[in-house]
Every structure is written in structure tokens, then in C-alpha cells.
Amino acid sequence: MSAEFDALLRNGTWDLVPSHPTQNLVGCKWIFRTKYLPNGSIDRYKARLVAKGFHQRSGVDYSETFSPVIKPTTVRLVLSLAVNQGWSLRQLDVNNAFLQGTLTEDVFMSQPPGFIDRDHPHHVCKLRKAIYGLKQAPRARYHELRQFLLQFGFINSIVDTSLFIFNNHGTILYL
């Protein structure tokens, strides 16, 4: 839990602010998982802080939640092109992807259980970045990624907004 909590602090996920009666306070909890090696032995234990998104109120803590997902036909088309053209394929997984999205709404969350600030025990977390469990977390992550890719010269597909294309003198990258 300490490693996860420290990572959230390093990421600038929230600021501690005084509690106010007009704030809609979103709760949070720790989720624990055991990761196993292929042989069945325990690799490690993981803890993840998750917001109780069901405490969020529409129009107060979030407005939009839609986040595009790549269409299966787009995946099949790109794979067909790769096979036909002999392209190499790579895949990646972004660790803690949802924690990268910057929030545009004011969302207030209770301090994580077991990590109440000793100097400010009655303060709450004003979230600057999304965390797992928030209704708008996928949307915030998509917009952060989209902005980043467009800055580097990718273009957003008109047909499928989850497909990004980079073309540099005939070298094409689909993401």
C-alpha cells in the first residue's frame, strides 16, 4: 500500500484542502490482489486505491463520461494491412494509465484509509488527476493521450477517433 500511496503523491494526484459542507465527498478504498507466476507461486501482492465512483453526482463531480474505444473493424483492418505489407507489429501496456488523466472538474475525495495526514486529519483530497473508479477517468485519460499524440504530429482518424496515424516521409505508424 505504501508504494501505491507514494506513487500517487509523486504523480501529484491530489492536494489536501479543508473540508467544506458544500463539497460532495467521494469515498475511496483499497483493493488488494495477489499476482501469480506462471508456475502458480506467488509473485507479489498489489494494492490499488480506488475511488467510490458511485458517490459521484452528475453535473457536480463529472459532466461527460464517454471515452472512445477502438472499433474491432479498425483493428482487423490495421492487422490485415500489416500482414499484407509485411509490417512489424508491437504492442504496449501503459502502467497506471488512468492515473495520467487531468481532471477538469472539482472532485473531492476522502483521505485514503490508513494514510490520514497527521497534520490535517480533517482535510480532504482535491483530485488533480483521475484515479481508478472515477466515472470520468477513461475520458480524462483519452483526452490526455490525444493531446500528447497530436503535439507530436499524429493525426486523429476521422472514421475511428481511437486510431492515431503518424506519417513521416513515408514511414507510417498506427497507434
Phi and psi restraints in degrees (value plus and minus 20) as a CYANA .aco file:
   2 SER   PHI     -82.4   -42.4
   2 SER   PSI     -60.7   -20.7
   3 ALA   PHI     -83.2   -43.2
   3 ALA   PSI     -63.5   -23.5
   4 GLU   PHI     -84.6   -44.6
   4 GLU   PSI     -64.8   -24.8
   5 PHE   PHI     -81.7   -41.7
   5 PHE   PSI     -64.9   -24.9
   6 ASP   PHI     -82.3   -42.3
   6 ASP   PSI     -59.0   -19.0
   7 ALA   PHI     -84.2   -44.2
   7 ALA   PSI     -59.9   -19.9
   8 LEU   PHI     -83.8   -43.8
   8 LEU   PSI     -59.2   -19.2
   9 LEU   PHI     -87.3   -47.3
   9 LEU   PSI     -64.6   -24.6
  10 ARG   PHI     -81.2   -41.2
  10 ARG   PSI     -53.7   -13.7
  11 ASN   PHI     -95.5   -55.5
  11 ASN   PSI     -28.9    11.1
  12 GLY   PHI      47.1    87.1
  12 GLY   PSI      19.4    59.4
  13 THR   PHI     -87.8   -47.8
  13 THR   PSI     -52.0   -12.0
  14 TRP   PHI    -171.4  -131.4
  14 TRP   PSI     145.7   185.7
  15 ASP   PHI    -139.7   -99.7
  15 ASP   PSI     120.3   160.3
  16 LEU   PHI    -100.5   -60.5
  16 LEU   PSI     108.5   148.5
  17 VAL   PHI    -153.3  -113.3
  17 VAL   PSI     136.9   176.9
  18 PRO   PHI     -81.8   -41.8
  18 PRO   PSI     123.9   163.9
  19 SER   PHI     -93.5   -53.5
  19 SER   PSI     127.3   167.3
  20 HIS   PHI    -157.1  -117.1
  20 HIS   PSI     121.0   161.0
  21 PRO   PHI     -80.8   -40.8
  21 PRO   PSI     -42.3    -2.3
  22 THR   PHI    -102.5   -62.5
  22 THR   PSI     -29.8    10.2
  23 GLN   PHI     -95.0   -55.0
  23 GLN   PSI     116.6   156.6
  24 ASN   PHI    -104.8   -64.8
  24 ASN   PSI      92.6   132.6
  25 LEU   PHI    -111.8   -71.8
  25 LEU   PSI     100.9   140.9
  26 VAL   PHI    -110.8   -70.8
  26 VAL   PSI     110.2   150.2
  27 GLY   PHI     -98.0   -58.0
  27 GLY   PSI     154.6   194.6
  28 CYS   PHI    -169.6  -129.6
  28 CYS   PSI     143.5   183.5
  29 LYS   PHI    -174.3  -134.3
  29 LYS   PSI     143.4   183.4
  30 TRP   PHI    -114.2   -74.2
  30 TRP   PSI     116.1   156.1
  31 ILE   PHI    -132.2   -92.2
  31 ILE   PSI     111.7   151.7
  32 PHE   PHI    -133.9   -93.9
  32 PHE   PSI     118.0   158.0
  33 ARG   PHI    -157.0  -117.0
  33 ARG   PSI     131.6   171.6
  34 THR   PHI    -128.1   -88.1
  34 THR   PSI     106.4   146.4
  35 LYS   PHI    -117.5   -77.5
  35 LYS   PSI     114.0   154.0
  36 TYR   PHI    -132.6   -92.6
  36 TYR   PSI     130.1   170.1
  37 LEU   PHI    -100.7   -60.7
  37 LEU   PSI     143.3   183.3
  38 PRO   PHI     -75.7   -35.7
  38 PRO   PSI     -48.2    -8.2
  39 ASN   PHI    -102.8   -62.8
  39 ASN   PSI     -19.2    20.8
  40 GLY   PHI      75.4   115.4
  40 GLY   PSI     -28.8    11.2
  41 SER   PHI     -98.9   -58.9
  41 SER   PSI     139.0   179.0
  42 ILE   PHI     -94.4   -54.4
  42 ILE   PSI     108.5   148.5
  43 ASP   PHI    -108.1   -68.1
  43 ASP   PSI     -74.2   -34.2
  44 ARG   PHI    -187.0  -147.0
  44 ARG   PSI     148.1   188.1
  45 TYR   PHI    -127.4   -87.4
  45 TYR   PSI     118.6   158.6
  46 LYS   PHI    -140.7  -100.7
  46 LYS   PSI     126.3   166.3
  47 ALA   PHI    -148.1  -108.1
  47 ALA   PSI     119.1   159.1
  48 ARG   PHI    -154.8  -114.8
  48 ARG   PSI     112.4   152.4
  49 LEU   PHI    -104.5   -64.5
  49 LEU   PSI     108.1   148.1
  50 VAL   PHI    -147.0  -107.0
  50 VAL   PSI     112.2   152.2
  51 ALA   PHI     -95.8   -55.8
  51 ALA   PSI     126.9   166.9
  52 LYS   PHI    -107.1   -67.1
  52 LYS   PSI      62.1   102.1
  53 GLY   PHI     -78.4   -38.4
  53 GLY   PSI     -41.6    -1.6
  54 PHE   PHI     -89.0   -49.0
  54 PHE   PSI     -30.0    10.0
  55 HIS   PHI    -104.3   -64.3
  55 HIS   PSI     -32.1     7.9
  56 GLN   PHI     -92.4   -52.4
  56 GLN   PSI     127.2   167.2
  57 ARG   PHI    -135.9   -95.9
  57 ARG   PSI     110.6   150.6
  58 SER   PHI     -80.5   -40.5
  58 SER   PSI     115.6   155.6
  59 GLY   PHI      63.9   103.9
  59 GLY   PSI     -31.9     8.1
  60 VAL   PHI    -131.1   -91.1
  60 VAL   PSI     -79.3   -39.3
  61 ASP   PHI    -116.0   -76.0
  61 ASP   PSI     -36.4     3.6
  62 TYR   PHI    -179.2  -139.2
  62 TYR   PSI     135.9   175.9
  63 SER   PHI    -140.8  -100.8
  63 SER   PSI     -70.6   -30.6
  64 GLU   PHI    -134.1   -94.1
  64 GLU   PSI     122.1   162.1
  65 THR   PHI    -144.5  -104.5
  65 THR   PSI     -30.5     9.5
  66 PHE   PHI     -84.4   -44.4
  66 PHE   PSI     113.1   153.1
  67 SER   PHI    -156.3  -116.3
  67 SER   PSI     104.7   144.7
  68 PRO   PHI     -87.4   -47.4
  68 PRO   PSI     129.7   169.7
  69 VAL   PHI    -146.7  -106.7
  69 VAL   PSI     119.4   159.4
  70 ILE   PHI     -79.8   -39.8
  70 ILE   PSI     120.5   160.5
  71 LYS   PHI     -98.0   -58.0
  71 LYS   PSI     122.5   162.5
  72 PRO   PHI     -76.8   -36.8
  72 PRO   PSI     -54.9   -14.9
  73 THR   PHI     -86.1   -46.1
  73 THR   PSI     -53.3   -13.3
  74 THR   PHI     -86.6   -46.6
  74 THR   PSI     -63.1   -23.1
  75 VAL   PHI     -81.0   -41.0
  75 VAL   PSI     -66.2   -26.2
  76 ARG   PHI     -83.1   -43.1
  76 ARG   PSI     -59.4   -19.4
  77 LEU   PHI     -83.8   -43.8
  77 LEU   PSI     -67.1   -27.1
  78 VAL   PHI     -85.0   -45.0
  78 VAL   PSI     -60.2   -20.2
  79 LEU   PHI     -84.4   -44.4
  79 LEU   PSI     -59.9   -19.9
  80 SER   PHI     -83.2   -43.2
  80 SER   PSI     -63.8   -23.8
  81 LEU   PHI     -81.2   -41.2
  81 LEU   PSI     -62.5   -22.5
  82 ALA   PHI     -82.0   -42.0
  82 ALA   PSI     -63.9   -23.9
  83 VAL   PHI     -86.0   -46.0
  83 VAL   PSI     -66.6   -26.6
  84 ASN   PHI     -82.9   -42.9
  84 ASN   PSI     -59.6   -19.6
  85 GLN   PHI    -113.7   -73.7
  85 GLN   PSI     -24.8    15.2
  86 GLY   PHI      51.7    91.7
  86 GLY   PSI       9.1    49.1
  87 TRP   PHI     -94.6   -54.6
  87 TRP   PSI     131.4   171.4
  88 SER   PHI    -106.2   -66.2
  88 SER   PSI     127.3   167.3
  89 LEU   PHI    -135.9   -95.9
  89 LEU   PSI     124.6   164.6
  90 ARG   PHI    -154.3  -114.3
  90 ARG   PSI     130.5   170.5
  91 GLN   PHI    -147.5  -107.5
  91 GLN   PSI     136.5   176.5
  92 LEU   PHI    -167.1  -127.1
  92 LEU   PSI     139.6   179.6
  93 ASP   PHI    -149.3  -109.3
  93 ASP   PSI     106.3   146.3
  94 VAL   PHI    -110.0   -70.0
  94 VAL   PSI      96.1   136.1
  95 ASN   PHI     -85.5   -45.5
  95 ASN   PSI     116.4   156.4
  96 ASN   PHI      32.9    72.9
  96 ASN   PSI      22.1    62.1
  97 ALA   PHI     -76.1   -36.1
  97 ALA   PSI     -62.9   -22.9
  98 PHE   PHI     -86.7   -46.7
  98 PHE   PSI     -38.6     1.4
  99 LEU   PHI    -101.4   -61.4
  99 LEU   PSI     -22.5    17.5
 100 GLN   PHI    -111.4   -71.4
 100 GLN   PSI     -40.3    -0.3
 101 GLY   PHI     -94.0   -54.0
 101 GLY   PSI     109.2   149.2
 102 THR   PHI    -103.0   -63.0
 102 THR   PSI     114.9   154.9
 103 LEU   PHI    -105.5   -65.5
 103 LEU   PSI     122.9   162.9
 104 THR   PHI    -120.4   -80.4
 104 THR   PSI     -36.6     3.4
 105 GLU   PHI    -117.7   -77.7
 105 GLU   PSI     139.0   179.0
 106 ASP   PHI    -106.0   -66.0
 106 ASP   PSI      92.4   132.4
 107 VAL   PHI    -141.2  -101.2
 107 VAL   PSI     108.2   148.2
 108 PHE   PHI    -133.3   -93.3
 108 PHE   PSI     110.9   150.9
 109 MET   PHI    -146.7  -106.7
 109 MET   PSI     127.1   167.1
 110 SER   PHI     -86.1   -46.1
 110 SER   PSI     136.3   176.3
 111 GLN   PHI     -86.5   -46.5
 111 GLN   PSI     125.3   165.3
 112 PRO   PHI     -80.7   -40.7
 112 PRO   PSI     116.2   156.2
 113 PRO   PHI     -75.9   -35.9
 113 PRO   PSI     112.7   152.7
 114 GLY   PHI      68.0   108.0
 114 GLY   PSI     -26.1    13.9
 115 PHE   PHI    -154.2  -114.2
 115 PHE   PSI      21.6    61.6
 116 ILE   PHI     -93.4   -53.4
 116 ILE   PSI     107.7   147.7
 117 ASP   PHI     -83.0   -43.0
 117 ASP   PSI     104.2   144.2
 118 ARG   PHI     -85.6   -45.6
 118 ARG   PSI     -54.7   -14.7
 119 ASP   PHI     -99.5   -59.5
 119 ASP   PSI     -43.9    -3.9
 120 HIS   PHI    -156.4  -116.4
 120 HIS   PSI      43.4    83.4
 121 PRO   PHI     -86.8   -46.8
 121 PRO   PSI     -39.5     0.5
 122 HIS   PHI    -122.9   -82.9
 122 HIS   PSI     -15.3    24.7
 123 HIS   PHI     -97.6   -57.6
 123 HIS   PSI     144.5   184.5
 124 VAL   PHI    -143.9  -103.9
 124 VAL   PSI     144.8   184.8
 125 CYS   PHI    -109.9   -69.9
 125 CYS   PSI      99.3   139.3
 126 LYS   PHI    -111.7   -71.7
 126 LYS   PSI      90.3   130.3
 127 LEU   PHI     -91.3   -51.3
 127 LEU   PSI     110.1   150.1
 128 ARG   PHI    -117.5   -77.5
 128 ARG   PSI     -51.5   -11.5
 129 LYS   PHI    -145.3  -105.3
 129 LYS   PSI     138.8   178.8
 130 ALA   PHI     -91.6   -51.6
 130 ALA   PSI     133.7   173.7
 131 ILE   PHI    -152.4  -112.4
 131 ILE   PSI     144.4   184.4
 132 TYR   PHI     -75.8   -35.8
 132 TYR   PSI     120.8   160.8
 133 GLY   PHI      80.2   120.2
 133 GLY   PSI     -41.6    -1.6
 134 LEU   PHI     -92.5   -52.5
 134 LEU   PSI     121.1   161.1
 135 LYS   PHI     -81.5   -41.5
 135 LYS   PSI     -53.3   -13.3
 136 GLN   PHI    -116.7   -76.7
 136 GLN   PSI     -13.8    26.2
 137 ALA   PHI     -78.3   -38.3
 137 ALA   PSI     -67.6   -27.6
 138 PRO   PHI     -82.4   -42.4
 138 PRO   PSI     -59.1   -19.1
 139 ARG   PHI     -85.0   -45.0
 139 ARG   PSI     -64.1   -24.1
 140 ALA   PHI     -81.9   -41.9
 140 ALA   PSI     -60.8   -20.8
 141 ARG   PHI     -85.6   -45.6
 141 ARG   PSI     -63.5   -23.5
 142 TYR   PHI     -79.3   -39.3
 142 TYR   PSI     -66.6   -26.6
 143 HIS   PHI     -86.3   -46.3
 143 HIS   PSI     -56.0   -16.0
 144 GLU   PHI     -84.8   -44.8
 144 GLU   PSI     -66.9   -26.9
 145 LEU   PHI     -83.7   -43.7
 145 LEU   PSI     -64.8   -24.8
 146 ARG   PHI     -78.8   -38.8
 146 ARG   PSI     -67.8   -27.8
 147 GLN   PHI     -80.5   -40.5
 147 GLN   PSI     -63.4   -23.4
 148 PHE   PHI     -81.2   -41.2
 148 PHE   PSI     -68.3   -28.3
 149 LEU   PHI     -86.6   -46.6
 149 LEU   PSI     -59.9   -19.9
 150 LEU   PHI     -83.9   -43.9
 150 LEU   PSI     -55.2   -15.2
 151 GLN   PHI     -81.5   -41.5
 151 GLN   PSI     -51.6   -11.6
 152 PHE   PHI    -112.7   -72.7
 152 PHE   PSI      -9.6    30.4
 153 GLY   PHI      76.1   116.1
 153 GLY   PSI     -15.7    24.3
 154 PHE   PHI     -90.7   -50.7
 154 PHE   PSI     132.9   172.9
 155 ILE   PHI    -134.8   -94.8
 155 ILE   PSI     129.9   169.9
 156 ASN   PHI    -110.5   -70.5
 156 ASN   PSI     107.5   147.5
 157 SER   PHI     -80.8   -40.8
 157 SER   PSI     119.0   159.0
 158 ILE   PHI     -95.8   -55.8
 158 ILE   PSI     -54.6   -14.6
 159 VAL   PHI     -96.5   -56.5
 159 VAL   PSI     -58.3   -18.3
 160 ASP   PHI    -157.8  -117.8
 160 ASP   PSI      85.8   125.8
 161 THR   PHI     -89.4   -49.4
 161 THR   PSI     -24.3    15.7
 162 SER   PHI    -111.5   -71.5
 162 SER   PSI     -23.9    16.1
 163 LEU   PHI    -121.3   -81.3
 163 LEU   PSI     108.4   148.4
 164 PHE   PHI    -138.3   -98.3
 164 PHE   PSI     118.6   158.6
 165 ILE   PHI    -145.8  -105.8
 165 ILE   PSI     112.8   152.8
 166 PHE   PHI    -140.8  -100.8
 166 PHE   PSI     107.8   147.8
 167 ASN   PHI    -148.0  -108.0
 167 ASN   PSI      95.0   135.0
 168 ASN   PHI    -145.5  -105.5
 168 ASN   PSI      76.6   116.6
 169 HIS   PHI      33.3    73.3
 169 HIS   PSI      25.1    65.1
 170 GLY   PHI      72.1   112.1
 170 GLY   PSI     -32.6     7.4
 171 THR   PHI    -106.5   -66.5
 171 THR   PSI      98.0   138.0
 172 ILE   PHI    -132.2   -92.2
 172 ILE   PSI     115.8   155.8
 173 LEU   PHI    -145.8  -105.8
 173 LEU   PSI     105.3   145.3
 174 TYR   PHI    -126.7   -86.7
 174 TYR   PSI     111.5   151.5
